[in-house]
Amino acid sequence: MIINEIKLLNASTYKHYIDYIPVINTSWWLCTCGDSKNSMQFVDDTGMINHYGISIRDRCGVRPALAVTELDASPGDTIKLFAFDWTVLDKHLL
């Protein structure tokens, strides 16, 4: 596996892969702008997207996504990498 990029998911990508992404007990940023100036959308602690967003100055968790190539795994598989469990979303995204 080769890591090509580290990024945040956008809202549409999160919606597409929502069945594979485990819910965690904290809110985390998406890279999609919110409805108000200087706000970003986020996923709340129940797994729902807050489309209005919160101020970019507010505290929120980060769940990075890895864009990869040469991945030998199936969607839903878990890979241990950098001492963390990563969920395979497709053959190019963890």
N, CA, C and O of each residue as an XYZ file, in Angstrom:
376
protein
N       0.844     -1.178      0.000
C       0.000      0.000      0.000
C       0.886      1.237      0.000
O       1.878      1.312      0.724
N       0.509      2.194     -0.819
C       1.208      3.473     -0.895
C       0.243      4.571     -0.485
O      -0.855      4.668     -1.034
N       0.642      5.406      0.482
C      -0.183      6.539      0.914
C       0.144      7.731      0.024
O       1.295      8.161     -0.051
N      -0.869      8.260     -0.647
C      -0.693      9.387     -1.556
C      -1.070     10.722     -0.944
O      -0.526     11.761     -1.318
N      -2.013     10.693      0.008
C      -2.520     11.955      0.559
C      -3.208     11.688      1.894
O      -3.811     10.635      2.101
N      -3.104     12.655      2.787
C      -3.856     12.645      4.046
C      -4.815     13.822      3.960
O      -4.405     14.944      3.662
N      -6.092     13.565      4.223
C      -7.090     14.622      4.053
C      -8.253     14.413      5.014
O      -8.300     13.427      5.750
N      -9.187     15.352      4.993
C     -10.456     15.203      5.706
C     -11.521     14.824      4.685
O     -11.447     15.216      3.521
N     -12.500     14.065      5.128
C     -13.621     13.728      4.250
C     -14.506     14.948      4.043
O     -14.595     15.806      4.921
N     -15.157     15.032      2.896
C     -16.188     16.051      2.708
C     -17.545     15.408      3.018
O     -17.627     14.196      3.218
N     -18.584     16.202      3.058
C     -19.904     15.707      3.458
C     -20.433     14.634      2.513
O     -20.998     13.642      2.974
N     -20.267     14.808      1.214
C     -20.818     13.817      0.282
C     -20.067     12.487      0.363
O     -20.682     11.427      0.252
N     -18.757     12.530      0.553
C     -17.993     11.291      0.710
C     -18.389     10.584      1.999
O     -18.544      9.363      2.013
N     -18.556     11.340      3.086
C     -19.006     10.738      4.341
C     -20.358     10.049      4.152
O     -20.539      8.912      4.586
N     -21.312     10.733      3.505
C     -22.637     10.136      3.274
C     -22.532      8.851      2.455
O     -23.237      7.878      2.723
N     -21.655      8.855      1.461
C     -21.489      7.688      0.587
C     -20.979      6.465      1.361
O     -21.402      5.339      1.098
N     -20.070      6.694      2.313
C     -19.443      5.594      3.051
C     -19.932      5.458      4.492
O     -19.308      4.754      5.286
N     -21.021      6.111      4.837
C     -21.485      6.160      6.224
C     -21.648      4.777      6.862
O     -21.434      4.628      8.065
N     -22.021      3.776      6.081
C     -22.222      2.434      6.631
C     -20.918      1.776      7.078
O     -20.942      0.851      7.890
N     -19.798      2.234      6.568
C     -18.499      1.659      6.926
C     -17.774      2.424      8.034
O     -16.864      1.888      8.666
N     -18.173      3.668      8.268
C     -17.440      4.533      9.201
C     -18.024      4.397     10.604
O     -19.177      4.761     10.833
N     -17.233      3.873     11.545
C     -17.735      3.699     12.905
C     -18.056      5.048     13.569
O     -17.331      6.026     13.384
N     -19.132      5.085     14.331
C     -19.496      6.271     15.111
C     -18.582      6.320     16.325
O     -18.339      5.299     16.968
N     -18.075      7.506     16.639
C     -17.243      7.678     17.832
C     -17.911      8.690     18.752
O     -18.789      9.441     18.328
N     -17.502      8.706     19.981
C     -18.146      9.532     20.997
C     -17.582     10.952     21.043
O     -17.297     11.479     22.118
N     -17.424     11.558     19.882
C     -16.975     12.944     19.806
C     -17.349     13.506     18.433
O     -17.587     12.749     17.492
N     -17.399     14.805     18.327
C     -17.661     15.461     17.047
C     -16.353     15.618     16.294
O     -15.293     15.786     16.897
N     -16.436     15.561     14.954
C     -15.218     15.700     14.143
C     -15.498     16.452     12.848
O     -16.590     16.383     12.284
N     -14.464     17.176     12.396
C     -14.561     18.061     11.244
C     -14.726     17.317      9.925
O     -14.186     16.229      9.724
N     -15.484     17.937      9.042
C     -15.486     17.594      7.621
C     -14.798     18.759      6.903
O     -14.607     19.816      7.503
N     -14.434     18.592      5.663
C     -13.792     19.703      4.932
C     -14.795     20.486      4.089
O     -14.408     21.175      3.145
N     -16.087     20.382      4.426
C     -17.153     21.068      3.708
C     -17.564     22.317      4.487
O     -17.786     22.259      5.696
N     -17.661     23.441      3.787
C     -18.061     24.696      4.439
C     -19.471     24.593      4.998
O     -20.332     23.924      4.426
N     -19.697     25.263      6.122
C     -21.025     25.331      6.714
C     -21.868     26.398      6.052
O     -21.451     27.016      5.072
N     -23.069     26.613      6.596
C     -23.997     27.583      6.022
C     -23.665     29.032      6.377
O     -24.099     29.957      5.691
N     -22.907     29.225      7.433
C     -22.581     30.594      7.828
C     -21.104     30.887      7.547
O     -20.289     29.980      7.384
N     -20.794     32.165      7.497
C     -19.424     32.585      7.221
C     -18.486     32.044      8.304
O     -18.821     32.063      9.488
N     -17.328     31.571      7.895
C     -16.302     31.042      8.804
C     -16.762     29.840      9.618
O     -16.358     29.674     10.769
N     -17.606     29.003      9.022
C     -18.004     27.776      9.719
C     -17.740     26.575      8.822
O     -17.700     26.691      7.597
N     -17.563     25.438      9.444
C     -17.331     24.184      8.731
C     -18.337     23.153      9.230
O     -18.710     23.152     10.403
N     -18.770     22.276      8.328
C     -19.654     21.191      8.720
C     -18.862     20.178      9.547
O     -17.638     20.089      9.448
N     -19.590     19.422     10.361
C     -18.949     18.404     11.180
C     -19.909     17.246     11.390
O     -21.114     17.368     11.168
N     -19.355     16.124     11.819
C     -20.150     14.962     12.185
C     -20.247     14.963     13.705
O     -19.228     15.030     14.392
N     -21.474     14.889     14.237
C     -21.626     14.924     15.697
C     -21.383     13.545     16.308
O     -21.103     12.578     15.599
N     -21.492     13.473     17.613
C     -21.173     12.229     18.321
C     -22.187     11.107     18.091
O     -22.007      9.997     18.592
N     -23.255     11.391     17.332
C     -24.214     10.334     16.965
C     -24.017      9.868     15.522
O     -24.705      8.958     15.060
N     -23.073     10.497     14.809
C     -22.806     10.134     13.421
C     -23.575     10.947     12.396
O     -23.505     10.656     11.202
N     -24.309     11.962     12.840
C     -25.091     12.812     11.935
C     -24.271     14.037     11.519
O     -23.494     14.578     12.306
N     -24.459     14.459     10.271
C     -23.777     15.660      9.778
C     -24.533     16.892     10.246
O     -25.755     16.968     10.118
N     -23.803     17.853     10.788
C     -24.365     19.156     11.093
C     -24.016     20.043      9.910
O     -22.877     20.486      9.770
N     -25.014     20.302      9.048
C     -24.785     21.052      7.818
C     -24.597     22.546      8.068
O     -23.914     23.225      7.302
N     -25.205     23.059      9.145
C     -25.037     24.474      9.454
C     -23.574     24.756      9.777
O     -23.014     25.761      9.337
N     -22.969     23.871     10.539
C     -21.561     24.003     10.886
C     -21.342     24.755     12.175
O     -22.268     25.297     12.778
N     -20.089     24.770     12.577
C     -19.673     25.533     13.748
C     -18.478     26.381     13.347
O     -17.841     26.140     12.322
N     -18.191     27.367     14.166
C     -17.083     28.273     13.891
C     -15.784     27.497     13.772
O     -15.560     26.526     14.495
N     -14.943     27.925     12.867
C     -13.643     27.282     12.711
C     -12.772     27.475     13.949
O     -11.735     26.825     14.080
N     -13.179     28.359     14.855
C     -12.440     28.573     16.105
C     -12.856     27.587     17.193
O     -12.156     27.432     18.193
N     -14.000     26.917     17.000
C     -14.477     25.962     17.995
C     -13.672     24.674     17.935
O     -13.020     24.363     16.938
N     -13.740     23.948     19.018
C     -13.003     22.700     19.133
C     -13.804     21.552     18.539
O     -15.000     21.405     18.789
N     -13.119     20.754     17.757
C     -13.742     19.584     17.144
C     -12.629     18.589     16.848
O     -11.486     18.987     16.626
N     -12.948     17.313     16.841
C     -11.954     16.285     16.558
C     -11.614     16.201     15.078
O     -12.292     16.795     14.240
N     -10.568     15.468     14.770
C     -10.138     15.249     13.399
C     -10.047     13.748     13.161
O      -9.450     13.019     13.954
N     -10.637     13.297     12.073
C     -10.533     11.903     11.642
C      -9.950     11.908     10.238
O     -10.690     12.016      9.260
N      -8.646     11.793     10.131
C      -8.037     11.864      8.807
C      -8.434     10.688      7.932
O      -8.745      9.601      8.418
N      -8.417     10.929      6.649
C      -8.632      9.887      5.645
C      -7.346      9.772      4.841
O      -6.665     10.767      4.594
N      -7.024      8.564      4.440
C      -5.825      8.328      3.647
C      -6.219      7.923      2.239
O      -6.951      6.951      2.047
N      -5.734      8.669      1.255
C      -5.899      8.284     -0.152
C      -4.712      7.387     -0.477
O      -3.561      7.784     -0.298
N      -4.994      6.177     -0.954
C      -3.944      5.173     -1.143
C      -4.041      4.515     -2.520
O      -5.047      4.634     -3.219
N      -2.977      3.827     -2.880
C      -2.970      2.948     -4.050
C      -2.358      1.622     -3.621
O      -1.748      1.516     -2.558
N      -2.531      0.630     -4.457
C      -1.996     -0.706     -4.207
C      -2.489     -1.297     -2.891
O      -1.724     -1.924     -2.159
N      -3.762     -1.095     -2.599
C      -4.369     -1.613     -1.380
C      -4.961     -2.987     -1.649
O      -5.737     -3.164     -2.588
N      -4.597     -3.947     -0.832
C      -5.104     -5.307     -0.964
C      -6.064     -5.585      0.192
O      -5.737     -6.336      1.110
N      -7.244     -4.979      0.144
C      -8.253     -5.141      1.191
C      -9.617     -4.794      0.605
O      -9.714     -4.201     -0.469
N     -10.659     -5.170      1.323
C     -12.035     -4.933      0.869
C     -12.721     -3.891      1.747
O     -12.349     -3.722      2.909
N     -13.730     -3.183      1.200
C     -14.478     -2.221      2.010
C     -15.005     -2.863      3.295
O     -15.562     -3.961      3.278
N     -14.816     -2.156      4.395
C     -15.234     -2.655      5.702
C     -14.117     -3.334      6.474
O     -14.217     -3.488      7.691
N     -13.043     -3.748      5.783
C     -11.889     -4.342      6.476
C     -11.228     -3.294      7.354
O     -11.356     -2.094      7.114
N     -10.525     -3.757      8.367
C      -9.769     -2.881      9.256
C      -8.289     -3.162      9.068
O      -7.867     -4.317      9.003
N      -7.505     -2.099      8.982
C      -6.057     -2.207      8.827
C      -5.391     -1.469      9.983
O      -5.755     -0.335     10.291
N      -4.415     -2.114     10.623
C      -3.652     -1.459     11.688
C      -2.507     -0.694     11.029
O      -1.680     -1.277     10.327
N      -2.468      0.623     11.263
C      -1.467      1.480     10.647
C      -1.181      2.643     11.585
O      -2.111      3.294     12.061
N       0.086      2.913     11.855
C       0.483      3.992     12.771
C      -0.145      3.805     14.152
O      -0.490      4.788     14.807
N      -0.295      2.577     14.595
C      -0.854      2.211     15.901
C      -2.355      2.513     16.014
O      -2.891      2.539     17.122
N      -3.028      2.738     14.902
C      -4.465      2.986     14.892
C      -5.140      2.014     13.935
O      -4.517      1.513     12.999
N      -6.420      1.753     14.178
C      -7.223      0.955     13.261
C      -7.842      1.876     12.223
O      -8.479      2.870     12.571
N      -7.656      1.544     10.938
C      -8.204      2.305      9.825
C      -9.214      1.426      9.116
O      -8.952      0.246      8.880
N     -10.359      1.981      8.776
C     -11.388      1.242      8.063
C     -11.239      1.475      6.566
O     -11.126      2.614      6.114
N     -11.240      0.400      5.812
C     -11.168      0.485      4.352
C     -12.528      0.926      3.824
O     -13.536      0.270      4.086
N     -12.567      2.035      3.081
C     -13.823      2.523      2.494
C     -13.952      2.053      1.051
O     -15.045      1.687      0.618
N     -12.862      2.058      0.306
C     -12.802      1.476     -1.030
C     -11.342      1.204     -1.346
O     -10.490      1.363     -0.472
N     -11.032      0.801     -2.559
C      -9.656      0.408     -2.859
C      -8.668      1.574     -2.893
O      -7.465      1.372     -3.057
N      -9.188      2.800     -2.735
C      -8.322      3.982     -2.735
C      -8.493      4.877     -1.509
O      -7.931      5.971     -1.470
N      -9.258      4.435     -0.503
C      -9.537      5.326      0.626
C      -9.669      4.564      1.932
O     -10.426      3.599      2.030
N      -8.922      5.009      2.933
C      -9.028      4.478      4.301
C      -9.580      5.586      5.187
O      -9.761      5.384      6.388
